[in-house]
Amino acid sequence: MAMNILLTIHFILLLIISLRVLARHDLTSSARLAWLVVLFVLPYMGVLVYWMFGEIHLGRNFARKHHEIINNLHTHNPEVLGSEAALMDNIQPEYQAAFAYSAAVTGFQTTVGNRAELMADAAETQSRMIADFDAATDHIHVLYYIWLIDGMGIDTAQALIRAAKRGVTCRAMVDGMGSRKMVGSKIWQEMKDAGVQVSVALPIRNIIKVLLFSRIDLRNHRKITVIDGKIGYCGSRNCADPEFRVKPKYAPWVDIMLRVEGPVVAQNQMLFASDWLTENPDTPTESFYYDTEEKPDGFAAQVFSDGPTQRSGATPQFLSTLISQAQHTLIISTPYFVPDYTLVNTLCATAYRGVKVTMIFPKNNDSLIVAATSHSYYWQLLEAGVKIYEYKPGLLHAKTLTIDGEISLIGSTNLDLRSFDLNYENNVVMSDKALTADIIERQYQYIADSDEVQREQVENWSLPYKIWNNIIATMGPVL
């Protein structure tokens, strides 16, 4: 009798969730199929997995509150947003569509008068950043997905403590999952005691409530550093040493970082403010300072940001628009390649029309699932003429995209479904030949330390390995 009741309840739940999957307008056909497979192949467990991970939401009021904060910031600080005129006057016509699409998603339009330096390595990033912290006179704002208790993590915390003690307003924010050990650490408490304002993005205060009514894997993956509203750091590096102690097997983690000045820093400042005010609504909005002074002979740039409370599909659509504008060359590095079909088809179409497309991945990925999914697309990419390289010396964590020696994109976004659908991300898209040349030089350094993947190599993969890769890729929308 009890068994019949359980079976009836399970059948009803299965029916309800299946109808929900079929009725959703925000799922692709492949995503619907993947979820239906999970629901029917994994009895009981499939229902539980969908309940925990199937819906992309952060609670009833979170999205509304977040949008209200962003709209308020934009309304009261229009000078930060840039302008369409700057786009038309400073971006070549063949690349304008991507900048325009980015503006339509985020509200951040093109700014001019920006400067940026490409940091040589992790050591220079750390020394320059700490020096900027020690020179700060008004405020320091930082937001990191992962903040480890290691050399970089402690040095950053101590620099914030020094700044707070001399009267600089310091605000430090971390992701609730990625930096959970930091939040419970002694150095975090020392920052609080010294007057550093600390906060947690997407905190996990009640894990049962999160599992029941939200998703535990919706995370703030951004890496934002702003000093006095004038200097910013943008790129792929978390607040952690290259040895990355939580996963030392894959070290060093190779990142890329820019030290940026100019109006685009104000856009990252506003992005930080939107996240901070969401968790700290009592903070006066006027306490955030925006410096929009243009630097002489600066370049055009704007922030592209995304997250689960923004337009569905915005990131792959932006990237596809950007990639489709390549005329001669396209070079991409990413640690995680779990694309949707729109992006894969755009990459292949770009190569088929004669653009020299090069992609660089880590040879040894810290995720077996991601590695398998990435490998499932190798044949399709190689068949289209895409050059694929696998970086050997460590985990290539740099997220870079360059086009025609003219346009570059640097930031936190991976080419995977997590970045597309589940994470809050921040990037800067720029039009500058000199900076793009520097980034391309770095990309070629990655290539020099990589093995090129040949078609024959992929052809010779064993049948079980090919099947494994394709099964995992099929389940990509669920993973």
N, C-alpha and C positions, 0 to 999 in steps of 0.2 A: 504493500500500500504506500509506504513512505517513498519507495523507489519510483512508483508511478507519479507521485506528486512532484518529485524532483525532476523527473523527465518532462512532465508537463510544464513546469516553471521554466526549465531550460529551453524547451521548444518555443514558448511564448517570447522569452528574451531574445532568442536567436531570430525569430521572425521580426520582432520590433526593430532590432539593431540592423538586420538585413535591409528592411524597408528604409531605415534611416540612411544607410549607406547609399542605397539606390536613389534616394530623394535629394541628397545633398548636391547643390549646384557648384560647390567649390572643389570638387574632386575630379580628377581626370579619369578617363575610362580605365587606365591601367591601375590607378589607385583604388578604384572601386573593386576591380577584379582581385587585387591583392588582398584587400580586406575581406572580401567574400571567401577567398581561399582560406584565410586564417580562421574565419568564423566556423567554416564547415569542416576543416581538416583537424582543428584542435578543439574538440568538444569541451565545453565548460571553460577551458583556458582561453579560447578565442574570444568569448564574450567578455571575460575579465580584461583581456589585453585591450580590446576596443574601448571598454569603459575607462581604462586608465590612460590610453594613448591615442585613441581614435579622433577625438575632437580637439581642435586648436582653439582654446579659450583660456582666459586668465581670471575668470569669475565675472559675475554679472555687471559690476560697476567699474571694473578696472579700465576697460577700453574707453568707456565714456569719459572717465576722469582724465585719462591720458590725453585724449583728443582735446578736451577742454583746456588743459594746460598748454598744449602746443598751440592751439588757436589763440589763446591769450598772449603767449610770448610773441607770436608772429604779428598780432595786431598792434602791440605796444612797442615793437622794435622792428619796424619795416625796413630800416636801413641795413639790417643784418642779412636780409633775404637775397640781396643781389637784384639783378634786373634783366629783363628780356633784351634791353638795348645792349647790355654788356655781352650777351650771347651773340647777337647779330653782328656786333662790331669787332669781336675778338676771337670768335671760333670760326674756322673755315667752314664753308657751307656743307661740305661732304660729311662733317662730323656733328653738325648742329642738332640732329634729331635725337641723339643719345642724351645730350645735355638738356634738351627740352623735355624729354621723357622723364629724366631724373627730377627736374623741377616740378613736373606735374604730380609726381609721387610724394615728394618731401616738402614742397614749398620753398626749398632753397634753390634760388636761381644762380646765374653766373656772377662771380665777383672778379674784379681785376686788381692788379697791384699786389700779387702774392709772390713770396719767395720761399724756396725750400732747399735744404741741404740733405743729401743722402748720407746717412750715417755709415761709417766704414764697417762697423761690426757691433756686437753686443757691448763690448768694453767702451767704445766711444759713445754709444747711446747712453750708457749708464753715467759716464763721467760728465757728459754735456748736460744731461737732465738734472743730475744732482747739483751741478754748478748753477743752472738756471733756478732751481729751487732755493739755493742759498743766496741768490741775488734778488729774489722776489721781494717786492715792497708792498703789494696790496693783497693778492690772493693766489692760491694754488688749488686747482680742481683736478682730481684724478678719478677715473673709473676704470676698473680692470675686471675682466672675467676671472682670471686666475692671479692671485697674489700669494706667492709662496713665502715661507719663512726661511729664506736663504740669503745669499749675499745681496742680490738686487732688492729682494723684498725688505730686508732689514735696513739697508742703506736708504731706500726710499722712505720708509717709516721714520727713520731718525732724521732725515732732512725735513720732513713735514713737522716733526716735533720741534726742531730748531726754529723753523719758520713761525710756527704757532707761538712759541715763547717770545719771539721778538715782535709779535703783534700782527703777523700776517694771517688773514682769514684762510684757513685750510679746510677743504672738504674732500673726504676720501670715501669712495663708494665701491663696493665689490658685489659680484654676483653671489647669491645665497648658496648655490651649490658648488660652483667652481672654486670659491675661496672660503669654504666653510671652516677649514682648519685655522685660517688667519683670523676669522671672526672670533673664534674661541681662544685665541692665543694671548700670551702675556704682552707682546708688542702692540697688539690692537688696543688693549687696555691702557698701555702707556701712552698711546696716541690720544685716547680720550682724556686721560688725566692731564695731558699737556695742553688741551684746548682744541685739538683737531676734531672737527665735526665729522663723525663717521656714520655711515648708513649702509644698508644692505638692499640691493636690488633683487626683486622677486624672492623675498625671504621665505624660508620653509619653517614657519612657526608651529604649524600643526600639520604634520605629514599626512595624517588620516584625512583631514579636510582637503588638503591639496590633491590627494589621490582620488577623492570622491568627486570634487567639484572643479578641478582644474587639471593641469598636467605638470608633473614634476620635472619634465625635460624641456619646458619652455624657459630659456635662459637669456640673460643679458651678456652677450659675447663681445661687447664693445671694449675698445682700448682707447681711452680719451685722456689726454694730459694737456692742461691749459695753465699757463703761468702769466699772471697779471693781465689776462685778456689779450696779450700781444704775441706770445710764443706758444706753439702747440707741437705735440708729437703725434704722428699718425703712422700706423703700420700694423704689423701682425704680432708684435711682441707683447706677451703678457708681462706682468711684474714678476719676473722669474729669471734665474740664471740659465744659460744655454744647456747646462747639465740636466736641468729639469728633473729634479729628484723624484717626483712622483712617477716618472717613467724613464729612469736612467738607461734602460736597455737600448733606447732608440737615440740617445744623445750623440752629438749635440743637436739641439733644435736650432735650425738656421732661420732667422727672421730677417725682415727688412723694415727699416724705420726712417721716417723723414722728420727733420726739424723744420717747422713751418712758421712763417710770419705773414701777416696780412689779413685782409677781411675774411678769408676762409676760416681763420682761427675763431672768429666771432660766431660762425655757423656751428663749429664744434662746441663752442661754449654754450650756445643755445640748446644744442642736443643734450649736453650734460645737464643743463638746467631742467629740461623736460623730464629726464629720468630722476633727478634729485627731488624735484617738487612733487612728483608722483608719490614718492615715499615719505616726503617731508613737507606736507602742504602748508605748515606754519611758517616756512621760510619766506620772507618778503621777496617777491619777484624782482623788485628794484635793487636787490642786493647783488644781482648779477650784472657785471660790467662788460660792455661790448665795445671793442676797439675796431673800428672799420677803416682806419687810416690805410691808404694805399701806399705801397712801397714803390720807389722809382724803378722803372723798367721791369715791373713785376708781370707775372703771367696770369692767365684766366684759370679759375678753378671753382669748384663747388662741391659741397658735401652731398653724398648719396647715402642715405640711411634707410633701414628697413626693420620690420619687426612683425610679430604675429598680430598686432592690433592695426596694422596698415593694410593696404590693398593686397589681396591675394594674388600671387604670381608676379609681384612687382619686380623682384630681383632678377629672375630668369628673363623677364621681358626686357628689362633695362640692359642686361648683359647681351641678350640676343640682338638688340638694337645696336649696341656699341660694336659688337663683333661683326655684324653685317655691314658696317660702314668701312671696314678695313679695305684698303685699295691694293696694298702691296705685301705687307707683313703683319703678322699677328703672333705675339709670343705670350704665353700664359704659364705661370707656375702656381700650383695649388697643392696642398697636402692631401686634400680630400675631394675626390671626384665621384660624386653620386648625382649626376645631372638628371633633369627631366628631358623628355624627348624633344621639346622645343629647342633646348640648348644644344643637344647632340646634333640635331638636324642642321642647326645654324652653323655649327662648327664645320660639319661635313660640306655643306653648301658653299661656305666661304673658301674651303680648300679646293673644291671642284671648279670654282670659277677662276682659279689661278693664283689666289693669295697664298703666300708661303706661311703656313700655319705650323707653329711649334708649341708643344705642350711638355711641361716638365713636372714629374711627380716624384715622390720619394720611392726609392727602391724597396725599402723596408718600412711598411706603414705600421703605425701603432694600433691599427684596427684591422683585423683579418676580414671583417665584413666589408669595410670600405675598399680594401685591396681587391677582394673578389669582385665587387661591383665595378670598380675601375677597370679591371682586366676584361670584364665582359664587353666593354666598349672598344677595346684596343683594335680588334679586327675591322670594325666599321670605320674607325678613324683612320687607320693605316690604309685601308682600301680607298679612302677619299684623298689620300696624299698627305695627311697630317704626319709630321715628324713627332715621335714620342721619345722622350728621354727620361731615364730613371736615375735620380740623384743618389750617390753612394755614401758620402762621408757621414751622414746623419739624417735626421728627419727634416726635410725641407718644408718649413712651416710658412715660408713667405708666400703671400698672396699678391701676385703681380700680373698686370695686363698692360701690354704696350701695343700701339697700333701705328704703323707707317713712320715710326720715328717722330711722331707728332703728339700723340695722346697717350696718357698713362693713367692707370687706376691702381691705387694702393689702399689697403685697409684691412678689415677683419673678416671679410666675407670669403668663405670657401665656396667652391663650386659643388655644393652638395645640398640635398633637400633640407637638412637641418638649418643651414644658413638661409635657404629660400623661404622656409615656412615657420620655423620654430624659434630662431634666435633674433635678438636685437643686435644689429650690426651697424658699423660706421665705416665709411670710405671717403676718399677724396678723388675726384676725377679732374684731371689737369690737362691743359694744352700748353706745352712748352717743349721746344726741341732740345734745349740743353739738359733739362732735368730728365726728359724721356731718354736721351742718349746715355745718361748716367745709369738709369734703371736697366736699359738694354745691356749695357756693359756688365752689370751685376747678373742679369739673366744668362749671359754667355759664360760667366764664371760658373754658374750652376751647371750649364751644359758641359763645360770642360770637365767637370767632376761627375759626369753621368755616363751611363751606358745607353746607347741608342737601341731601341726595341725594333727588331726586324720582323717583317711579315712571316718569314720562315720560322722564326722562334715561336710566334703565336700559333702558326699552323701545326707545330710539333707538340703543342701542349697535349697532355693525355686527355682522352675522352672524359674520364671522371672529373678531371679538373675543369674542363670546359662546361660540363653539366653543372658542377658546383657553382662556378661563377655566374652562370645564367640563372640558376635558381635564386641565388642571393640577389641578383639585379632585379629579378621579377618581383621580389619582396621589398625592393627599395622604397616604395611609397609608404610602407608600414614601418620600416626601420628608421 
